[in-house]
Amino acid sequence: CSQVKAFVVQDIPLYHNLVMKHIPGADPELVLLNHYFEELDRIPLSDMTRSEINALLGKLGFYKKEQSDDEVPEEFRFSPAKDSPFSDEPPFKSAVASEPKEPEHTDL
């Protein structure tokens, strides 16, 4: 359990798109979500070493920064997800700003 704790304290801040949620009394597990925050898989971490957890995250495609305040390269912005449904859209695009609505016409 101290291996998992070391991972949580020292490694999680370096990973892009990896969020820690502490649930008192629950065994530590990695919950993988898709772009729509739907659960894809749960992987128990209790019996894994810190290096095993880091290797797993590398295999899954998570981007790990050298320092917590380093920039994430553009190509890793959506990692670990592949083929992002948002990849063709500029960030922070607002449908309201880009597509002004026509006033509705009604026959009264």
ROMIPA-431496 format. One record per residue: residue in one letter; x, y, z of N, C-alpha, C, O, CB in turn. Coordinates in steps of 0.05 Angstrom, whole numbers. Each point is the difference from the previous one (the first is absolute). Glycine has a CB too. Layout:
N
A	X	Y	Z	X	Y	Z	X	Y	Z	X	Y	Z	X	Y	Z
...
END
This chain:
108
C	17	-24	0	-17	24	0	17	25	0	-8	21	-10	-28	-46	34
S	61	24	-12	17	23	0	10	6	-29	6	23	-6	8	-33	53
Q	-12	-11	-64	7	5	-28	-21	16	-14	6	19	-15	19	-63	14
V	-50	37	6	-23	15	-12	0	29	10	-5	19	-15	-22	-62	10
K	32	46	32	0	26	12	22	18	-13	-5	23	-6	-13	-43	49
A	42	8	-47	22	15	-12	-8	8	-29	6	22	-8	27	-47	36
F	-46	7	-42	-10	6	-27	-19	24	0	2	19	-15	4	-67	2
V	-26	46	32	-20	21	2	12	27	6	-7	20	-12	-26	-54	28
V	52	35	3	12	26	9	20	10	-20	0	24	-6	-7	-38	53
Q	24	-3	-58	22	10	-16	-4	-2	-31	10	17	-14	18	-31	51
D	-44	-5	-46	-3	-4	-29	-25	12	-12	1	12	-22	25	-53	28
I	-49	39	7	-25	10	-11	2	29	-10	-10	7	-21	-14	-39	51
P	37	50	-14	1	28	-10	15	3	-27	-3	21	-13	2	-7	61
L	17	-33	-56	15	1	-25	-16	-10	-24	7	5	-23	34	-11	49
Y	-63	-8	-21	-16	-11	-22	-21	19	-10	-14	13	15	23	-59	3
H	-12	47	-45	-20	16	-13	-26	-17	-2	2	-24	-7	33	50	-19
N	-58	-15	32	-26	-13	-1	-2	-23	20	-14	-20	-6	11	33	-42
L	16	-11	70	-2	-20	21	-8	15	26	15	17	9	19	-49	-31
V	-57	25	33	-11	14	23	-3	-19	23	-10	-22	-3	-14	55	-27
M	33	-24	54	-2	-17	24	-26	8	15	-5	23	5	55	-27	-1
K	-66	-16	2	-24	4	17	3	-18	24	-1	-25	-3	-29	38	-37
H	32	-2	63	3	-16	25	-27	-8	10	-18	17	5	61	7	6
I	-47	-50	-8	-25	-11	11	8	-16	25	11	-21	-2	-34	19	-44
P	17	14	70	8	-14	25	-10	-29	1	-23	-5	-5	22	50	28
G	19	-63	-16	-7	-28	3	0	-16	-25	-1	-25	1	-25	39	37
A	29	-1	-61	0	-15	-26	28	-8	-7	19	14	6	-60	11	-21
D	43	-49	2	26	-9	-10	8	18	-24	-18	7	-16	9	-55	32
P	34	54	-19	9	17	-22	-4	-15	-27	8	-23	-3	25	47	33
E	-45	-10	-49	-3	-11	-27	1	22	-20	-7	23	5	-20	-62	13
L	36	31	-42	0	18	-23	-26	-3	-15	-6	-23	-9	57	21	6
V	-66	23	-1	-25	-1	-14	5	15	-27	6	23	0	-35	-25	43
L	26	-13	-65	4	12	-26	-27	9	-12	-20	-15	0	60	-15	-8
L	-41	55	-1	-24	12	-11	5	8	-29	22	5	-8	-36	12	54
N	-8	-16	-62	2	10	-27	-4	30	-1	-2	12	21	-14	-57	-39
H	14	56	-6	-3	29	-2	-26	10	12	-3	24	8	29	-26	-50
Y	-46	-16	45	-26	8	11	-3	-7	29	-22	0	11	3	-6	-57
F	42	0	59	2	-7	28	-16	-26	7	-10	-3	22	16	52	-12
E	-9	-66	-30	-12	-27	5	23	-19	7	21	1	-11	-59	8	-22
E	32	-26	53	21	-18	10	6	-22	-20	-19	-13	-10	4	23	57
L	41	-14	-52	8	-21	-19	11	-24	15	-4	-22	-8	14	57	-25
D	5	-30	55	13	-22	14	9	9	28	4	24	5	12	-43	-49
R	-13	0	62	11	5	27	23	-19	4	-2	-24	-4	-43	40	22
I	68	-5	-9	24	-17	4	9	4	29	7	22	8	7	-18	-57
P	-15	-26	65	8	3	28	30	5	2	16	-12	-15	-53	-19	29
L	45	49	4	28	8	2	13	-10	26	25	2	3	-35	38	-30
S	-5	-51	46	10	-8	26	25	-18	-1	18	4	17	-64	0	-1
D	47	-23	-34	22	-19	0	22	8	-20	18	-16	-5	-51	-19	17
M	32	59	-23	20	8	-19	21	18	13	-6	14	19	-29	-17	-55
T	59	2	26	21	18	9	-2	27	-14	-14	2	-20	45	-42	30
R	-18	59	0	0	27	-13	10	-2	-29	-12	12	-17	20	10	62
S	13	-37	-49	11	-2	-28	-20	-15	-18	-2	7	-24	49	-6	43
E	-61	-21	-8	-20	-14	-16	-23	18	-8	-10	-1	-23	23	-42	46
I	-22	60	-5	-21	19	-6	9	20	-22	-15	5	-19	-4	-10	66
N	43	15	-44	11	19	-20	3	-14	-27	-6	12	-21	30	12	57
A	-15	-49	-37	2	-15	-25	-27	-4	-12	-3	2	-25	44	-25	42
L	-61	17	-1	-28	-4	-10	-10	26	-13	-11	-1	-22	3	-34	58
L	12	57	-22	-10	25	-11	15	7	-26	-12	12	-18	1	4	64
G	36	-23	-48	15	4	-25	-12	-16	-22	-3	9	-23	44	0	49
K	-47	-35	-21	-12	-17	-20	-28	10	-9	-7	-3	-23	32	-36	43
L	-39	51	-1	-27	10	-6	1	27	-16	-20	9	-10	3	-32	52
G	41	35	-43	3	24	-16	-2	26	16	-3	21	-12	-15	-47	-25
F	18	25	64	0	24	15	26	15	-3	22	-12	-2	-53	-9	36
Y	30	48	-36	24	16	-3	10	9	27	-15	11	16	0	5	-61
K	41	-22	50	12	8	26	20	22	-5	19	-3	-15	-26	-44	33
K	3	69	-4	18	23	-2	25	-4	18	-1	-16	19	-38	46	-29
E	61	-16	3	24	-1	17	-5	15	26	7	-9	21	22	5	-63
Q	-41	27	40	-7	17	23	-30	6	-1	-11	3	-22	59	18	23
S	-60	-18	22	-29	4	1	-10	25	-15	-23	0	-9	23	-24	52
D	17	44	-46	-9	25	-13	8	1	-30	-3	21	-13	6	2	57
D	9	-45	-55	7	-1	-28	-25	1	-17	-22	-9	8	63	-17	3
E	-38	37	-35	-22	1	-20	-4	-28	-11	19	-16	-3	-9	64	-9
V	-35	-55	4	-5	-25	-13	0	5	-30	-14	18	-10	-14	-35	49
P	45	2	-54	1	4	-29	-28	-4	-13	-16	-16	10	64	0	-10
E	-53	30	-21	-26	0	-14	-10	-29	-6	-23	-6	3	34	52	-22
E	8	-62	9	-8	-27	-8	-8	-18	23	-12	-21	-5	43	25	-33
F	-26	4	63	-8	-16	23	-23	13	15	-8	-10	21	55	-6	-17
R	-58	37	-14	-21	15	14	-24	-18	7	-12	3	21	27	39	-44
F	-22	-60	5	-23	-18	5	8	-27	9	-17	-18	4	-8	43	-39
S	51	-30	40	9	-26	8	-11	-6	28	-3	18	16	45	-14	-44
P	-47	-29	35	8	-24	-16	-20	-7	-22	5	-19	-15	18	3	56
A	-45	29	-43	-21	-7	-20	12	3	-28	14	19	-6	-51	-5	37
K	30	-32	-48	9	1	-28	-24	10	-17	-23	-4	7	57	-34	0
D	-28	51	-29	-20	9	-19	-22	16	14	-23	-7	0	33	-33	-29
S	-2	62	41	-18	17	14	-22	10	-18	5	9	-22	32	4	53
P	-62	-13	-21	-22	11	-17	2	30	-1	-13	13	-16	-16	-51	29
F	47	50	3	3	29	1	25	9	-15	5	24	-1	-29	-23	45
S	39	-19	-56	26	7	-11	-2	20	-24	19	14	-4	-3	-59	19
D	-38	46	-29	-2	18	-23	-11	27	9	-1	19	-17	-6	-58	-13
E	-1	42	55	-12	25	9	21	16	15	15	-11	16	-60	-10	-13
P	45	48	-7	19	16	16	-9	0	29	-24	-3	6	34	32	-46
P	8	-27	59	-7	-1	28	-19	24	7	3	22	-11	40	-45	22
F	-61	18	7	-18	20	11	-19	12	-21	-9	23	3	44	-13	31
K	-40	-25	-55	-19	10	-20	-27	1	11	-9	-20	13	37	1	-50
S	-42	41	34	-27	2	10	-20	-1	-23	2	15	-19	15	13	58
A	-36	-46	-37	-20	-3	-21	-16	25	-2	-8	8	-22	6	-57	30
V	-3	63	14	-16	24	-1	15	22	-14	-12	15	-16	-10	-28	59
A	48	16	-38	15	21	-12	5	-5	-30	2	18	-16	20	-10	61
S	-18	-34	-52	7	-6	-28	-24	-3	-18	2	3	-24	38	-24	41
E	-63	16	-6	-24	-4	-16	-23	17	11	-16	-10	15	31	-36	-27
P	-16	72	4	-23	16	10	-26	-11	-10	-3	-7	-23	33	48	25
K	-49	-42	16	-26	-11	-7	-18	21	-13	0	23	7	3	-55	32
E	-18	23	-59	-19	17	-13	-24	3	18	-8	-19	14	23	5	-60
P	-28	37	47	-24	2	16	-22	-18	-11	-3	-3	-25	15	51	37
E	-27	-60	6	-21	-18	-9	-24	16	-12	-7	21	11	21	-55	24
H	-24	24	-57	-24	13	-13	-24	-17	7	0	-24	-5	28	44	-32
T	-49	-8	47	-24	-15	6	-24	15	-13	1	24	-3	18	-42	46
D	-38	3	-51	-25	11	-11	-20	3	23	-10	-20	10	19	0	-56
L	-15	44	54	-19	4	22	-26	10	-11	-19	5	15	56	5	16
END
